[in-house]
Amino acid sequence: MNRIFQINLWLNDNFIWGPPMIIAIVGIGIYLTLGTGLVQFRKFPMVLKETLARKKRKGAEGDISPFAALSTALAGTVGVGNIAGVATAIALGGPGAIFWMWVSGLVGMATKFAEVVLGVAYRTRQTTGPMLGGPMMYIERGLGKNFKFLAVMFAALGGLAAFGAGNMAQANSVAIGLAEFNIPKFFTGILLILAVGLVTIGGIKRIASVAAFCVPFMCIIYFVAGVIIIFLNVYRLPQTLILIFESAFSPVAATGGFVGAGIRAAIRWGIARGVFSNEAGLGSASIAHATAQTDHPVRQGQWGIFEVFIDTIVICSVTALSILITGVWKSGSTGSLLTMSAFETVFGTKLGFSIVVLCMVLTAYDTILAWGFYGETCSAYLFGARARGVYRILWLLPIMLGSLGKLEAVWTLADTLNGLMAIPNLIALLFLGPVVFALTKEFFKKGQHV
């Protein structure tokens, strides 16, 4: 078993999440950025107007509001990766990794925009249940039946990956976090099963209503705490930004507990952790956005741009700047412990630790809910609408295993499945790019954005 684990880890590092995948994801992002006319930059003021004004549109079809769809998608993306993943990128790639994380976020906005546009454009409604959309639908309906095997591949991988990264690994994070407050892991497992079951049984509308409360609540707490850290160390901000940009293009020598990092490590870990956080290229978030009440695919696509902006440019940056501006990145720590160390410098051990743990618990819980919906939708595509109820029951079973177990192998396998999910999605984005470009041009030319 250990041999299989090592082989899987090697495949992840060198191929599935190695340079080929990173180049493909960033390359597709650049292709979509150029094809849409730099939509995430030129139309960003309109994106803010659309998302912050939250104006209701006549003739909108769907199941939940655009904001609820965004909250559900953010529930699946804003999570442990924003807190522990960013810290890991710095620990392994140095401060320069943050520059490349920003690059992945900026091009990822166009990728997520395209995924959402296609998710809404090719969605359909099953006899019962919510709108059925996502990569499997735009692959089958957009590329044609000859490519259906890619749609089936995505749905099968999505349904399986959900149990790993979206369920057991998140339950494990909650259990470890609450254990620091002397709450037994078994009790956490029971509590999570009840908390998740009571929500998921109500489907996307109930999931969205919980996400619409929890996600903004968590983001505000974490953002405000992070900004306080940055503000109290604002005199170090200019040199911190210089450090990020200089380290992105030159090696960083060992200092303190930091062992040093080259340019390749900065690029690799910055982009990989950025993609892992915002999931642009995986296609999963388009499943949630496809249920939104909207009158045009591009209108909802703007919410996809906003999603990546919040996830990577705002939340990930707060983590990164807090770690770098306080100097704890030199300590040799990694993961959530490194983030906790940064918060500890301002808020003290108990409060700083509690803020990070609370945010990790909330995001992990939200992620379980969001990925439960992603998994059931993949199941509904493969086996029909009735499979949703069965999947919701099966979804509760691994929560206890995740709460009690040590899940290094599960995390690695989940990384593999997530990476493999990206392959059919990236193929679809490449060939359906012209559809996205045409819809974008039509939307803005006709002034439908007003």
Protein Blocks (a to p, Z undefined) as FASTA:
>chain_A
ZZmmmmmmmmmmmmmmmmklmmmmmmmmmmmmmmnoommmmmmmmmmmmmmnopacehia
cjbdfklmmmmmmmmmncfklmmmmmmmmmmnojmlmmmmmmmmmmmmmmmmmmmmmmmm
mgccdfbdcddedjklmmmmmnojklmmmmmmmmmmmmmmmmmmmmmmmmmmmmmmmmmn
opafklmmmmmmmmmmmmmmnojmlmmmmmmmmmmmmmmmmmmmmmmmmmmmmmmmmmmm
mmmmmmmmcccddehjbnbjafklmmmmmmmmmmmmnoponlmmmmmmmmpccfbfklmm
mmmmmmmmmmmmmmmmmmmmmmmmnopmmnopacjllmmmmmmmmnojmlmmmmmmmmmm
mmmmmmmmmmmmmmmmmmmmmnojklmmmmmmmmmmmmmmmmmmccklmmmmmmmmmmmm
mmmmmmmmmmmmmmmmmmmmmmmmnopmZZ
